[in-house]
Amino acid sequence: MINILKNVLSEFDGIDYGELRYHERISNVISIRKGELETIASNNYSGVGVRTLYQSGWGFSSTSRTDISEIKQAISDAIASAKVSSQGKKNKSIKLAKVNLAQGKFQPTINDALTNHTFEEKLELVKKTEEKLKNASSIIQSSSVVYREMLDKKIIVTTDGAACEVIDSKPEFRVFVFASNGKEYVESIEAVGITGGWADLFQEKKPDDFIDIVVRRAEALLKAEYPKGERSAVILDPSLVGLISHEAIGHTVEADFVLSGAITKGKIGTRVGSDLVTLFDSGAEGSAGGTLLVDDEGVITKKIIIIDKGILKSYLHNRETAAEFGVEPTGNARAFEYSDEPIIRMRNTGIERGKQSLDEIIAGVKQGYLLKGTKGGQADANAEFMFAAQEAYRITDGKLGALLRGVTISGQAFDVLKSVDAVSDDFKWDMGSGYCGKWQYAKVDGGGPYIRCNAIIGGRQ
């Protein structure tokens, strides 16, 4: 396929830039709820996305047919679209930042390829896990288990030198229970999503471990009290650190949002966090769920320091915004499928580890909370956020106390970062089972150490 794409590059005639992206995807999903097969789907599809630049206009076209004549027609359509888009625009021609583009084959480390295991084997795993789960405790009213995988092959060729093949493999596993003691209800979820193979997916926890975790948590939550709402010292675990890093901070530094007036516009070089906070976004992060070796413009990804010891240092760019800001591309142009245009997206976003142990950080809290696990939430363009935690533990005089439930954390993310006064010496990626939904899906990850900060705790009044 790469030779076919190279051979049709001459069709990009009379324009400033041309890009061909072949994408083949195998997608498998198995979901069982309450003992019933809810979803079972296996899809294999492919196509070519074509993007062109003519003066101040972009054009895009795609085709699910990969013979040369269809690709040439898609190129012709994209060129025509770019020329129409450019008409009547008063702004100067769009420029793309120059960068050494990817050539050759790129593939993450994969231990025990997913294709080594049959669809039937994966179905049996989900069936057995859900059967054990629903019978694990009398409190369980509903249970579900989901296995999902995406295996991707991309070939990217551009008129200015990219010519690469990119292989990817992203499995995920999710266990959920809805439990009740007859009076009240709680939810408990445990999930993992990684880049890698079958052995990588279950390296840290085996399927039975997921069952033990969600059931034990549900049983404890049903006995737990609700907290009172207050502003408090809070210790956040890696999953919540990752969620804030991605949702409340990361989106505000994506250059397209910055140009649209995000809260970070014009803030490069200013303090946005305490000097203990170094926040980054990285493509090559081993088995992290958002690992991306080459972006969809053919740019080799690298680690970008967004906040360096509290100072905002960088936005996240594609080649167009990098040229506009006069910086190097950061490798953040991503497209979920061949029929999607690349847009600026995060990969793996988190906060660097610090120097204290978690025990030391807890010991330094007179009155506060330790929050663990996420249940989602929301954030806006001003970095205001509210997220729900699965577990919260009261801290009194440096000692962990009772488990609490129904806990939310809210605040303005940069104010929270400025309040950080302790960062643990460990690190974990803990958001790999999720997807970012900025106009199109993208697999991402988030994580970090434990951090101590100040925020608003919400609970039953």
Beta strands, then each sheet from edge to edge (+ up, - down):
strand 1: 17-33
strand 2: 36-54
strand 3: 57-63
strand 4: 103-106
strand 5: 140-158
strand 6: 163-180
strand 7: 185-193
strand 8: 230-236
strand 9: 279-282
strand 10: 304-308
strand 11: 311-312
strand 12: 333-334
strand 13: 343-344
strand 14: 348-351
strand 15: 367-379
strand 16: 384-396
strand 17: 399-404
strand 18: 407-412
strand 19: 422-423
strand 20: 428-429
strand 21: 435-436
strand 22: 442-443
strand 23: 445-448
strand 24: 451-458
sheet 1: 3+ 2- 1+ 5- 6+ 4+
sheet 2: 3+ 2- 1+ 5- 6+ 7-
sheet 3: 17+ 16- 15+ 8+ 24- 18+
sheet 4: 17+ 16- 15+ 8+ 24- 19+
sheet 5: 11+ 10- 9+ 14- 23- 20+
sheet 6: 12+ 13-
sheet 7: 21+ 22-
end
